[in-house]
Amino acid sequence: MGRYRYILSYGIRDSWKYARDGWGIALHRICSRTGSFPPSLAHYFVMKYSRIGDVVLDPFSGKGTAPLEACLNGRIGVGNDLSPEAYVLTRAKVRPVPKRRVIEWIDYAERRLDPSSYDVSEVDDDVRAFYSNYTLRQILAVRDLIDETDDEDLANFIKAMMLGILHGPTKIHLSVRCSHSFSMAPGYIKRYVKENGVKKPKRDVLKCLRIKAERVFKDGIPSVKGFAYMNDARSLPIEDESVDLVVTSPPYFNMQTYAWDNWLRLWFLGYTYEEVRRMLFQTESIKKFEGFMTDALKEIFRVLKWNRAAIIVLGRVKLKGKVVDMAELVAPIAEEIGFQVKSIISDSIPKANKYLWYLKEGDGVSKEVILELAKGEFQPNNIQVDWSSAEPLTIIKDYEEVIKA
Ligand SMILES: C[S@@+](CC[C@H](N)C(=O)[O-])C[C@H]1O[C@@H](n2cnc3c(N)ncnc32)[C@H](O)[C@@H]1O
């Protein structure tokens, strides 16, 4: 055996693996995004590795799953992601507004919206491939109205809801039928529309937003607010030794191309995917990945308090025909920085822990491998997560909001 202690994720009695499919409050599902970990995984580590009142940070927060689970359970959730659409989603999770305010905004928009004054011929052909002119005019008008909204958390929340309905396969999605978790290639959509004589749907954007609001607020929102940042994870705007727990998942080699996968959402937010791609970390080189992880882990070490833990969710990924166990790659780097590697939690236990794995096609690819790191001494809380009754601690349902108002 190698030098790290392996724990089988399915062998943990109250593991997140035993949560039912789709576990987590509806706010988690404001917008689907590729490369996300499940809310149950974030919940498990928040409950076991932090306490009420603690600061829980995810420096690569994606759609904000870990910071939301933190806020829901009385911790202060802090999320950071360099991609603008991930920032919007993270902020919506940690600074949600009450449903009442969203409905008031939609009522106001119904009175104010004037889509007829918009000329869609100026919009990029690739974007137009997804929408009827009728729908696209409304999207442009809604975007401008959001920009005029003074309350920044409210404006951000409506943006996040728009990202969630911008494209997808159902009747509340504004586009032709396509994936809702990533923006599909415009060339493919153009061909698909032409070859199949697809009629681009005429949607009433505000009606779709209303239905989205009903769904998103179904289970309430956390009463604890957190913070969202849009920085490089290697230089966070966070003080030294101020964080109690880190739960995060850095970019995996070239497995996810976050900018391209979100190109239509980035267009809606006023960015091009090319400019975002240049900012985000993405590589196929093991050396560059090691360099990036060295800097990112140094930053995590800097902001983390002593005697606290950092949970780094990685994978076993295929790279140029070889399978790479990212935990085995990152563990020595973490030790060099000063962390203790407590364990590697994995979906399967390797026969021999080798740095690189040369396996058959498809073997072990994309399995979760999680590094449990400690800065100093650390023991998880001695509690059991009960997935049949796990309820958020700090939820506000809308009727309570009305009573308070
Ligand atoms: C594996 S994903 C995280 C997903 C997240 N755990 C979730 O559940 O949604 C990695 C994230 O790192 C972000 N990213 C890439 N380079 C970055 C950088 N240099 N600084 C901060 N974030 C970065 C990407 O935008 C992506 O959202």
The ligand as an SDF file (V2000), in Angstrom:
LIG
                    3D

 27 29  0  0  0  0  0  0  0  0999 V2000
  -14.8560   21.8830  -10.1830 C   0  0  0  0  0  0  0  0  0  0  0  0
  -15.4970   23.5100  -10.3850 S   0  0  0  0  0  0  0  0  0  0  0  0
  -16.2350   23.8620   -8.8410 C   0  0  0  0  0  0  0  0  0  0  0  0
  -17.6520   23.4080   -8.7680 C   0  0  0  0  0  0  0  0  0  0  0  0
  -18.3330   23.6690   -7.4410 C   0  0  0  0  0  0  0  0  0  0  0  0
  -17.7790   22.8230   -6.3910 N   0  0  0  0  0  0  0  0  0  0  0  0
  -19.8450   23.4260   -7.5600 C   0  0  0  0  0  0  0  0  0  0  0  0
  -20.3510   22.5050   -6.9200 O   0  0  0  0  0  0  0  0  0  0  0  0
  -20.4980   24.1370   -8.3390 O   0  0  0  0  0  0  0  0  0  0  0  0
  -14.0760   24.5450  -10.4640 C   0  0  0  0  0  0  0  0  0  0  0  0
  -14.3680   26.0270  -10.5680 C   0  0  0  0  0  0  0  0  0  0  0  0
  -13.1350   26.7550  -10.5920 O   0  0  0  0  0  0  0  0  0  0  0  0
  -13.3630   27.9670  -11.2980 C   0  0  0  0  0  0  0  0  0  0  0  0
  -12.0290   28.5320  -11.6240 N   0  0  0  0  0  0  0  0  0  0  0  0
  -11.1740   28.1990  -12.6150 C   0  0  0  0  0  0  0  0  0  0  0  0
  -10.0140   28.8790  -12.4860 N   0  0  0  0  0  0  0  0  0  0  0  0
  -10.1280   29.6510  -11.3630 C   0  0  0  0  0  0  0  0  0  0  0  0
   -9.2560   30.5450  -10.6790 C   0  0  0  0  0  0  0  0  0  0  0  0
   -8.0140   30.7790  -11.1160 N   0  0  0  0  0  0  0  0  0  0  0  0
   -9.7110   31.1480   -9.5520 N   0  0  0  0  0  0  0  0  0  0  0  0
  -10.9800   30.9120   -9.0940 C   0  0  0  0  0  0  0  0  0  0  0  0
  -11.8410   30.0910   -9.7060 N   0  0  0  0  0  0  0  0  0  0  0  0
  -11.4250   29.4510  -10.8180 C   0  0  0  0  0  0  0  0  0  0  0  0
  -14.2450   27.5590  -12.4610 C   0  0  0  0  0  0  0  0  0  0  0  0
  -15.0070   28.6480  -12.9450 O   0  0  0  0  0  0  0  0  0  0  0  0
  -15.1280   26.4720  -11.8140 C   0  0  0  0  0  0  0  0  0  0  0  0
  -16.3660   26.9960  -11.3950 O   0  0  0  0  0  0  0  0  0  0  0  0
  1  2  1  0
  2  3  1  0
  2 10  1  0
  3  4  1  0
  4  5  1  0
  5  6  1  0
  5  7  1  0
  7  8  2  0
  7  9  1  0
 10 11  1  0
 11 12  1  0
 11 26  1  0
 12 13  1  0
 13 14  1  0
 13 24  1  0
 14 15  1  0
 14 23  1  0
 15 16  2  0
 16 17  1  0
 17 18  1  0
 17 23  2  0
 18 19  1  0
 18 20  2  0
 20 21  1  0
 21 22  2  0
 22 23  1  0
 24 25  1  0
 24 26  1  0
 26 27  1  0
M  CHG  2   2   1   9  -1
M  END
$$$$
